[in-house]
Amino acid sequence: MPSLEESNAFSAPAETHSFAGILFDMDGTIVDSTDAIVKHWYKIAKELNVDPNVIMATSHGRRSIDTLKIYDPCKANWEYVSYIEGLIPKQYGQAATEIPGGRQLLSSLENADVPWAIVTSGTRPLVTGWLDVLKLTQPKHLVVAEDVEKGKPDPACYLLGRSRLGVSPSANVLVIEDAPAGIKAGKAAGCQVVGLTTTHDVKVVREAGADWIVRDLRSVRFKGWDEKIGVVKLEILD
């Protein structure tokens, strides 16, 4: 298994690995909606009379409902959270971009009928909104914030994702994440994890426990799907 030098340079050789399925995080992994989310939380913070920088320091990779529980428990309900998150792609759609390599990878997996899913701390309206705005491949399987009692780093979301893929409990499933909370959730769910450095530096991603550390999804390449044995081959490089 490759490791990065303490210099934080990307120098690991390409390796090909086999998995039964793939679980993707959303924000920071498939979509870069940082600017949109910042604008969103600044607006909410103003309404709550809270310093937006305090919220921004702890909100990435966490469910909005868990953040709101801290600052205004009355607003920590799914009706409100789904409503405000559903507005983000509509109001700030121009502020989001796709993570490099994501469009090609998702399209390749879907065309080959590989088991894959998106497992996110966002609500369904937020996830489907971004996929629609950016015209990215829609997954057959989706695990959203409303589906689990506890958010990342609790492994419940990735355990549910594994089950929705229909693979065996002992199957080797890959999680692709950018946030420390998500990386920890993936590992706790018994998955191997590719950590992207799209939102955090190498040191943070390494300390969270990622098995591989890469720049973005251009470093994760689809190499083939063997339907007979249910194995997808991916090349991981950086």
C-alpha positions as CSV (number, residue, x, y, z in Angstrom):
1,M,0.0,0.0,0.0
2,P,1.6,3.3,-1.0
3,S,2.4,6.0,1.5
4,L,3.3,9.6,1.0
5,E,6.6,11.0,2.3
6,E,6.5,13.4,5.2
7,S,7.3,16.2,2.8
8,N,3.7,15.8,1.7
9,A,4.8,15.3,-1.9
10,F,2.6,13.1,-4.2
11,S,4.9,10.4,-5.3
12,A,3.3,7.0,-4.9
13,P,3.4,4.7,-7.9
14,A,0.2,3.6,-9.6
15,E,-1.5,0.5,-8.2
16,T,-4.5,-1.5,-9.4
17,H,-6.9,-2.8,-6.8
18,S,-10.2,-4.8,-6.8
19,F,-13.4,-3.9,-5.0
20,A,-17.0,-5.2,-4.9
21,G,-18.4,-1.7,-5.0
22,I,-17.7,2.0,-4.4
23,L,-19.2,4.6,-2.1
24,F,-18.6,8.3,-2.8
25,D,-19.0,11.2,-0.5
26,M,-20.5,14.2,-2.3
27,D,-19.2,17.7,-1.4
28,G,-15.5,18.0,-1.8
29,T,-15.4,14.6,-3.5
30,I,-17.7,14.8,-6.5
31,V,-18.7,18.5,-6.3
32,D,-16.8,21.5,-5.1
33,S,-19.5,23.7,-3.7
34,T,-17.3,25.5,-1.1
35,D,-18.2,29.0,-2.3
36,A,-21.9,28.2,-2.4
37,I,-21.8,26.6,1.1
38,V,-19.9,29.6,2.5
39,K,-22.6,32.0,1.1
40,H,-25.3,29.7,2.5
41,W,-23.8,29.6,6.1
42,Y,-23.1,33.3,6.1
43,K,-26.8,33.9,5.4
44,I,-27.9,31.4,8.1
45,A,-25.4,32.7,10.6
46,K,-26.8,36.2,10.1
47,E,-30.3,34.9,10.8
48,L,-29.0,33.1,13.9
49,N,-26.9,36.0,15.1
50,V,-23.8,33.8,15.2
51,D,-20.3,34.4,13.9
52,P,-20.2,32.6,10.5
53,N,-16.5,31.8,10.8
54,V,-17.3,29.7,13.9
55,I,-19.9,27.7,12.0
56,M,-17.6,27.3,9.0
57,A,-14.8,26.0,11.1
58,T,-16.9,22.9,12.2
59,S,-19.6,22.4,9.5
60,H,-17.7,20.7,6.7
61,G,-18.5,17.0,6.4
62,R,-21.2,17.3,9.1
63,R,-24.9,17.3,8.7
64,S,-26.6,20.7,8.8
65,I,-29.1,19.3,11.4
66,D,-26.2,18.5,13.7
67,T,-24.7,22.0,13.3
68,L,-28.1,23.7,13.9
69,K,-28.6,21.6,17.1
70,I,-25.7,23.6,18.5
71,Y,-26.9,27.1,17.6
72,D,-30.7,26.9,17.3
73,P,-32.2,23.5,18.3
74,C,-35.7,24.8,17.2
75,K,-34.4,24.8,13.6
76,A,-32.8,21.4,13.8
77,N,-35.6,19.5,12.1
78,W,-35.6,17.8,8.7
79,E,-38.4,20.0,7.2
80,Y,-36.4,23.1,7.8
81,V,-33.0,21.6,6.9
82,S,-34.3,20.1,3.6
83,Y,-35.9,23.4,2.7
84,I,-32.8,25.5,3.2
85,E,-30.4,23.0,1.6
86,G,-32.7,22.6,-1.4
87,L,-32.3,26.3,-2.0
88,I,-28.5,26.2,-2.3
89,P,-28.2,24.8,-5.8
90,K,-31.0,27.1,-7.0
91,Q,-29.5,30.3,-5.5
92,Y,-25.8,29.6,-5.8
93,G,-25.6,27.0,-8.6
94,Q,-23.1,29.2,-10.5
95,A,-20.7,29.0,-7.5
96,A,-20.2,25.2,-7.7
97,T,-17.9,23.1,-10.0
98,E,-17.2,19.4,-10.4
99,I,-14.2,17.8,-8.9
100,P,-11.7,17.0,-11.7
101,G,-12.1,13.5,-12.9
102,G,-15.5,12.9,-11.3
103,R,-17.6,13.2,-14.4
104,Q,-15.6,10.6,-16.3
105,L,-15.3,8.2,-13.4
106,L,-19.0,8.2,-12.5
107,S,-20.0,7.8,-16.1
108,S,-17.6,4.9,-16.6
109,L,-18.9,3.1,-13.5
110,E,-22.6,3.6,-14.5
111,N,-22.0,2.5,-18.1
112,A,-20.4,-0.7,-16.8
113,D,-23.2,-1.3,-14.3
114,V,-20.7,-1.3,-11.4
115,P,-22.4,-1.1,-7.9
116,W,-21.8,2.4,-6.6
117,A,-23.6,4.9,-4.4
118,I,-23.3,8.4,-3.0
119,V,-23.2,8.6,0.8
120,T,-23.5,12.2,2.0
121,S,-24.1,14.4,5.0
122,G,-26.3,16.5,2.7
123,T,-30.1,16.2,2.3
124,R,-31.7,14.6,-0.7
125,P,-32.8,18.0,-2.2
126,L,-29.2,19.3,-1.9
127,V,-27.6,16.2,-3.5
128,T,-30.1,15.9,-6.4
129,G,-30.0,19.6,-6.9
130,W,-26.2,19.7,-7.4
131,L,-26.3,16.6,-9.7
132,D,-29.0,18.3,-11.8
133,V,-27.2,21.7,-12.0
134,L,-23.9,20.1,-13.0
135,K,-25.6,17.4,-15.2
136,L,-23.6,14.6,-13.5
137,T,-24.6,10.9,-13.4
138,Q,-27.3,10.1,-11.0
139,P,-26.7,7.1,-8.8
140,K,-29.1,4.2,-8.4
141,H,-28.3,4.2,-4.7
142,L,-28.2,7.2,-2.5
143,V,-27.7,7.6,1.3
144,V,-28.5,11.1,2.6
145,A,-28.5,12.8,5.9
146,E,-32.1,12.0,6.7
147,D,-31.5,8.2,6.3
148,V,-29.4,7.8,9.5
149,E,-29.8,8.8,13.1
150,K,-26.2,9.8,13.5
151,G,-24.0,11.6,10.9
152,K,-20.3,11.1,10.1
153,P,-17.9,10.1,11.7
154,D,-20.5,7.6,12.9
155,P,-20.3,4.6,10.4
156,A,-24.0,4.2,10.1
157,C,-24.2,6.0,6.7
158,Y,-21.5,3.9,5.1
159,L,-22.9,0.6,6.6
160,L,-26.2,1.5,5.0
161,G,-24.5,2.3,1.8
162,R,-22.8,-1.1,1.7
163,S,-26.1,-2.8,2.3
164,R,-27.8,-0.8,-0.5
165,L,-25.1,-1.9,-3.0
166,G,-26.3,-5.5,-2.4
167,V,-22.7,-6.8,-1.8
168,S,-21.8,-9.4,0.8
169,P,-21.0,-8.2,4.3
170,S,-17.4,-9.4,3.9
171,A,-17.0,-7.8,0.5
172,N,-14.1,-5.3,-0.1
173,V,-15.8,-1.9,-0.6
174,L,-14.0,1.3,-1.3
175,V,-15.0,4.7,0.1
176,I,-13.9,7.9,-1.6
177,E,-13.9,10.9,0.8
178,D,-12.3,14.3,1.5
179,A,-13.3,15.1,5.0
180,P,-11.7,13.6,8.2
181,A,-15.1,12.8,9.6
182,G,-16.1,10.9,6.5
183,I,-12.7,9.1,6.3
184,K,-13.2,7.9,9.9
185,A,-16.7,6.8,9.1
186,G,-15.6,4.8,6.1
187,K,-12.9,3.0,8.1
188,A,-15.2,2.3,11.0
189,A,-17.6,0.7,8.5
190,G,-14.9,-1.7,7.5
191,C,-14.1,-0.1,4.1
192,Q,-10.8,0.9,2.6
193,V,-10.7,4.6,1.9
194,V,-9.2,6.9,-0.7
195,G,-8.7,10.3,0.8
196,L,-8.8,13.3,-1.6
197,T,-6.9,16.5,-0.7
198,T,-9.5,18.8,-2.3
199,T,-10.4,20.4,1.1
200,H,-7.8,19.3,3.6
201,D,-4.0,18.9,3.3
202,V,-2.1,15.6,3.2
203,K,-1.3,15.6,6.9
204,V,-5.0,15.9,8.0
205,V,-6.1,13.3,5.5
206,R,-3.4,10.9,6.6
207,E,-4.2,11.4,10.3
208,A,-7.8,10.6,9.6
209,G,-6.7,7.2,8.5
210,A,-7.0,7.1,4.7
211,D,-5.5,4.1,3.0
212,W,-4.5,6.1,-0.1
213,I,-4.1,9.9,-0.5
214,V,-4.6,11.5,-3.9
215,R,-5.2,15.0,-5.3
216,D,-8.6,14.4,-6.9
217,L,-10.7,11.9,-8.9
218,R,-8.3,12.1,-11.8
219,S,-6.1,9.8,-9.7
220,V,-8.8,7.1,-9.5
221,R,-9.2,5.4,-12.8
222,F,-11.7,2.8,-13.9
223,K,-9.9,-0.2,-15.4
224,G,-12.7,-2.8,-15.8
225,W,-15.7,-4.6,-14.3
226,D,-15.9,-8.4,-14.1
227,E,-19.6,-9.1,-13.8
228,K,-19.1,-12.8,-13.3
229,I,-17.2,-12.4,-10.0
230,G,-18.6,-8.9,-9.1
231,V,-15.2,-7.1,-9.1
232,V,-14.3,-3.6,-10.3
233,K,-10.7,-2.8,-10.9
234,L,-9.5,0.7,-10.2
235,E,-6.1,2.2,-10.7
236,I,-5.1,4.5,-7.8
237,L,-2.2,6.8,-8.4
238,D,-0.4,10.0,-7.3
